[in-house]
Amino acid sequence: MKRREFTSLLTLSTLGFTMTSLKQLSNWSSQLQKTKPIPVLFIGHGNPMNAIEENQFVAGFRNIAQTLPEIQAILVVSAHWLTKGTAVTAMQHPRTIHDFGGFPKALFEQQYPAPGSPELASDIRNLITSTLILEDHEWGLDHGTWTVLKHLYPDAKIPVVQFSIDYQLSLEQHFELATQLQTLRERGVLIIGSGNIVHNLRAVDFSRINEIGYGYDWAKESRKFVNDQINTRNFKALLDLTNAPAALKMAVPTTDHYIPLIYSLGLSNAADEIQLFNDALLAGSLSMTSLRIG
């Protein structure tokens, strides 16, 4: 991420926060019928153009949607909302954010007019005990959210809330935050982490940008290492980038796109089956690997 873009995100993160008194909290999720745990997703969202293109990854999004049960709401942890402190969107009608540049007009014309859920935002504030959760009324749905949801739930009828990434927290702290949200899975809430595991934009080979399966040796090694830890449920190894293999440090030069994976893993339980899909490298230094947990 460029420094100017990062600074812009920090500026946005300070706007629009409001505090709701405890007396006003509705405990929305407790009023819903208890369900079997809803699966958790991690989506490798990739290029924003996936919102309007047809390719094997878009087909993968649609196919996994067909395996999901009926849900009441969606909570997304997107790589593209970095904040100082942790926030949830709490507006009734979140805007569609086109947080990118240099793409065709058709992409900027895309809208995802899903409703928000102030009630779910209030519930999340109650569930998280380790840190203060702020309510945000300015952000909306960034492209880490809507470019994926357009394929998972094209009707845009289900309420959507975003959960920000506090860039000050360690991976262990993000994992712990996720565990505090697990009860939402039993109240009809689909929780999605949206990022990319191998995500080194500086190393992208633009001459082979559309060559699916092409990856540098360190990207291949990183993909295998992470997949092995996931399949053996050795999540702890993925929380320590300092002592991680050198290849993974190349794959994760910044943690913004990696942290959503940590949230998805933190929401799993021992009984959950983990399924990999869209598990391919792209353009040398990117991966589209995605997970269905549960």
C-alpha positions as CSV (number, residue, x, y, z in Angstrom):
1,M,0.0,0.0,0.0
2,K,1.3,3.4,-0.9
3,R,2.0,5.8,2.0
4,R,-0.5,8.3,0.6
5,E,-3.2,5.7,0.5
6,F,-2.4,4.5,4.0
7,T,-2.6,8.1,5.3
8,S,-5.9,8.6,3.6
9,L,-7.3,5.5,5.3
10,L,-6.1,6.7,8.7
11,T,-7.9,10.0,8.1
12,L,-11.1,8.2,7.1
13,S,-10.9,6.0,10.2
14,T,-11.1,9.0,12.6
15,L,-14.4,10.3,11.1
16,G,-17.9,9.4,11.9
17,F,-17.5,7.5,15.2
18,T,-20.4,7.7,17.6
19,M,-21.0,6.1,21.0
20,T,-24.3,4.4,21.8
21,S,-25.3,4.1,25.4
22,L,-25.5,0.6,26.9
23,K,-29.2,1.2,27.6
24,Q,-29.9,1.5,23.8
25,L,-28.2,-1.7,22.8
26,S,-30.8,-4.2,21.5
27,N,-28.8,-7.5,21.7
28,W,-30.2,-8.2,18.2
29,S,-28.6,-11.6,17.7
30,S,-30.0,-13.1,20.9
31,Q,-33.5,-12.5,19.5
32,L,-32.8,-14.7,16.5
33,Q,-33.4,-18.4,16.5
34,K,-30.3,-20.4,17.4
35,T,-28.9,-22.3,14.5
36,K,-26.1,-24.7,13.7
37,P,-22.9,-22.8,13.3
38,I,-22.8,-20.9,10.0
39,P,-19.7,-21.6,8.1
40,V,-16.9,-19.0,8.0
41,L,-15.2,-17.9,4.8
42,F,-11.9,-16.5,3.9
43,I,-12.0,-15.0,0.4
44,G,-9.0,-14.2,-1.7
45,H,-10.6,-11.3,-3.4
46,G,-7.9,-10.3,-5.9
47,N,-8.3,-7.7,-8.6
48,P,-11.4,-5.4,-8.3
49,M,-12.2,-6.3,-11.9
50,N,-13.4,-9.7,-10.5
51,A,-16.6,-7.8,-9.8
52,I,-17.5,-7.5,-13.5
53,E,-15.4,-10.2,-15.2
54,E,-16.0,-13.9,-15.7
55,N,-13.2,-16.2,-14.7
56,Q,-12.6,-19.3,-12.6
57,F,-12.3,-17.4,-9.4
58,V,-15.6,-15.7,-9.8
59,A,-17.1,-19.2,-10.6
60,G,-15.5,-20.4,-7.3
61,F,-17.2,-17.6,-5.4
62,R,-20.6,-18.5,-6.9
63,N,-20.1,-22.3,-6.3
64,I,-19.2,-21.8,-2.7
65,A,-22.3,-19.6,-2.2
66,Q,-24.4,-22.6,-3.3
67,T,-23.1,-24.6,-0.3
68,L,-24.1,-22.0,2.4
69,P,-27.2,-22.2,4.5
70,E,-29.7,-19.5,4.9
71,I,-28.3,-16.5,6.8
72,Q,-29.6,-13.4,8.6
73,A,-26.6,-11.0,8.2
74,I,-23.1,-10.7,6.9
75,L,-20.0,-9.4,8.8
76,V,-16.9,-8.8,6.7
77,V,-13.3,-8.1,7.8
78,S,-11.8,-6.4,4.7
79,A,-8.1,-5.8,4.1
80,H,-9.1,-2.4,2.8
81,W,-10.3,-0.8,6.1
82,L,-7.4,-0.1,8.3
83,T,-8.0,2.1,11.4
84,K,-6.5,3.2,14.7
85,G,-8.7,1.4,17.1
86,T,-11.4,-1.1,16.0
87,A,-14.7,0.0,14.5
88,V,-17.9,-1.5,13.0
89,T,-20.1,0.2,10.4
90,A,-23.4,1.1,12.0
91,M,-25.3,3.0,9.4
92,Q,-28.6,1.9,7.9
93,H,-27.5,2.3,4.3
94,P,-23.7,1.8,3.7
95,R,-22.4,3.4,0.6
96,T,-20.5,1.4,-2.1
97,I,-16.8,2.6,-1.9
98,H,-14.8,2.6,-5.1
99,D,-11.4,2.7,-3.3
100,F,-9.2,2.2,-6.3
101,G,-8.0,4.0,-9.5
102,G,-7.1,3.4,-13.1
103,F,-10.0,0.9,-13.8
104,P,-12.7,1.1,-16.5
105,K,-15.8,3.3,-16.0
106,A,-17.9,0.2,-15.8
107,L,-16.3,-0.8,-12.6
108,F,-16.9,2.6,-11.0
109,E,-20.5,2.4,-12.0
110,Q,-21.0,-0.8,-9.9
111,Q,-23.2,-0.4,-6.8
112,Y,-24.0,-2.9,-4.0
113,P,-27.0,-1.4,-2.2
114,A,-27.2,-3.8,0.7
115,P,-28.7,-2.5,3.9
116,G,-26.6,-2.1,7.0
117,S,-27.4,-3.3,10.5
118,P,-26.9,-0.9,13.5
119,E,-28.4,-3.7,15.6
120,L,-25.7,-6.1,14.7
121,A,-23.0,-3.4,15.2
122,S,-24.3,-2.9,18.7
123,D,-24.2,-6.7,19.4
124,I,-20.6,-6.8,18.2
125,R,-19.7,-4.0,20.6
126,N,-21.2,-6.1,23.4
127,L,-19.4,-9.3,22.5
128,I,-15.9,-7.8,22.3
129,T,-14.6,-7.4,25.8
130,S,-10.8,-7.0,25.2
131,T,-11.0,-3.6,23.5
132,L,-13.4,-0.7,22.9
133,I,-15.4,-1.0,19.6
134,L,-16.4,2.2,18.0
135,E,-19.4,2.7,15.7
136,D,-18.6,4.2,12.3
137,H,-21.1,6.1,10.2
138,E,-18.8,7.2,7.3
139,W,-17.1,4.2,5.8
140,G,-19.4,1.9,4.0
141,L,-18.6,-1.2,1.9
142,D,-15.1,-1.1,0.3
143,H,-14.1,-3.3,-2.6
144,G,-12.8,-6.1,-0.4
145,T,-16.4,-6.5,0.5
146,W,-18.7,-5.6,-2.4
147,T,-16.7,-7.1,-5.3
148,V,-17.1,-10.5,-3.6
149,L,-20.6,-10.2,-2.3
150,K,-21.8,-9.3,-5.8
151,H,-21.2,-12.9,-6.6
152,L,-22.1,-14.6,-3.3
153,Y,-25.4,-12.6,-2.8
154,P,-26.1,-10.7,-6.0
155,D,-29.5,-9.5,-4.8
156,A,-27.9,-7.3,-2.1
157,K,-30.8,-7.9,0.3
158,I,-29.0,-9.2,3.3
159,P,-27.7,-6.7,5.9
160,V,-23.9,-6.2,5.7
161,V,-21.6,-4.8,8.4
162,Q,-17.8,-4.3,8.1
163,F,-15.3,-4.8,11.0
164,S,-12.2,-2.7,10.7
165,I,-8.6,-3.8,11.1
166,D,-6.7,-2.0,13.9
167,Y,-3.2,-1.7,12.5
168,Q,-1.8,-1.3,16.0
169,L,-2.7,-4.9,17.1
170,S,-0.6,-8.0,16.8
171,L,-1.7,-11.0,14.9
172,E,-2.3,-12.8,18.2
173,Q,-4.6,-9.9,19.3
174,H,-6.6,-10.1,16.0
175,F,-7.0,-13.8,16.5
176,E,-8.3,-13.3,20.0
177,L,-10.8,-10.7,18.8
178,A,-12.1,-13.2,16.3
179,T,-12.7,-15.8,19.0
180,Q,-15.0,-13.4,20.8
181,L,-17.3,-13.2,17.7
182,Q,-17.9,-17.0,17.5
183,T,-21.4,-16.9,19.0
184,L,-22.6,-14.9,16.0
185,R,-22.2,-18.0,13.9
186,E,-25.0,-19.6,15.9
187,R,-27.3,-16.6,15.2
188,G,-27.3,-16.7,11.4
189,V,-24.4,-14.4,10.7
190,L,-22.0,-15.3,7.9
191,I,-18.5,-13.9,8.8
192,I,-16.1,-13.3,5.9
193,G,-12.4,-12.4,6.0
194,S,-11.5,-10.8,2.6
195,G,-7.8,-10.4,1.6
196,N,-5.1,-12.4,-0.1
197,I,-2.5,-14.6,1.6
198,V,0.3,-14.2,-0.9
199,H,0.1,-10.5,-1.7
200,N,3.3,-8.8,-2.8
201,L,2.2,-6.1,-5.3
202,R,5.7,-4.8,-5.9
203,A,6.7,-8.2,-7.3
204,V,3.7,-8.7,-9.6
205,D,4.8,-9.8,-13.1
206,F,2.4,-7.7,-15.2
207,S,3.5,-9.4,-18.4
208,R,1.9,-12.5,-17.0
209,I,-0.9,-10.9,-15.0
210,N,-3.6,-13.3,-16.3
211,E,-1.5,-16.5,-16.1
212,I,-3.3,-18.6,-13.5
213,G,-1.0,-21.0,-11.7
214,Y,2.2,-18.9,-12.3
215,G,4.1,-18.1,-9.1
216,Y,7.7,-17.4,-8.1
217,D,9.4,-20.1,-6.0
218,W,8.9,-18.2,-2.8
219,A,5.2,-17.8,-3.6
220,K,4.8,-21.5,-4.2
221,E,6.7,-22.2,-0.9
222,S,4.5,-19.8,1.0
223,R,1.3,-21.2,-0.4
224,K,2.3,-24.7,0.6
225,F,3.4,-23.7,4.1
226,V,0.2,-21.8,4.9
227,N,-2.0,-24.5,3.4
228,D,-0.2,-27.1,5.5
229,Q,-0.6,-25.2,8.7
230,I,-4.3,-24.7,8.0
231,N,-4.9,-28.4,7.1
232,T,-3.2,-29.5,10.3
233,R,-4.8,-26.8,12.3
234,N,-1.5,-25.4,13.4
235,F,-2.8,-21.9,13.4
236,K,-0.2,-20.7,16.0
237,A,2.5,-21.0,13.3
238,L,0.7,-18.5,11.2
239,L,0.6,-15.9,14.0
240,D,4.4,-15.5,14.2
241,L,5.7,-13.8,11.1
242,T,9.0,-13.0,12.8
243,N,10.0,-16.6,12.9
244,A,8.1,-17.6,9.8
245,P,10.0,-19.0,6.7
246,A,11.7,-16.3,4.7
247,A,9.4,-17.2,1.8
248,L,6.3,-16.2,3.8
249,K,7.9,-12.9,4.7
250,M,8.2,-12.2,0.9
251,A,4.6,-13.2,0.5
252,V,3.4,-11.0,3.3
253,P,5.4,-7.8,3.1
254,T,2.6,-6.0,4.9
255,T,-0.1,-7.7,6.9
256,D,-3.2,-5.8,5.7
257,H,-4.3,-8.6,3.3
258,Y,-3.1,-11.4,5.6
259,I,-5.0,-10.3,8.8
260,P,-8.5,-11.2,7.4
261,L,-7.2,-14.9,7.2
262,I,-6.4,-14.7,10.9
263,Y,-9.9,-13.6,11.7
264,S,-11.4,-16.4,9.8
265,L,-9.1,-19.0,11.5
266,G,-9.9,-17.4,14.9
267,L,-13.6,-18.0,14.3
268,S,-13.2,-21.8,13.7
269,N,-13.8,-24.5,16.2
270,A,-12.4,-28.0,16.5
271,A,-15.4,-29.6,14.8
272,D,-15.2,-27.5,11.7
273,E,-14.1,-29.1,8.4
274,I,-11.8,-26.8,6.4
275,Q,-12.2,-26.7,2.6
276,L,-9.8,-24.9,0.3
277,F,-11.1,-23.5,-3.0
278,N,-9.7,-21.1,-5.7
279,D,-6.3,-22.3,-4.5
280,A,-4.1,-20.9,-7.2
281,L,-1.3,-18.5,-7.7
282,L,-1.5,-15.6,-10.1
283,A,1.0,-13.1,-11.7
284,G,3.9,-14.5,-9.8
285,S,3.3,-12.9,-6.4
286,L,-0.4,-13.2,-5.7
287,S,-2.6,-16.1,-4.5
288,M,-6.4,-16.5,-4.6
289,T,-6.6,-19.2,-2.0
290,S,-9.9,-19.2,-0.2
291,L,-11.4,-21.2,2.7
292,R,-14.7,-22.5,3.8
293,I,-14.6,-23.3,7.5
294,G,-17.4,-25.4,8.9
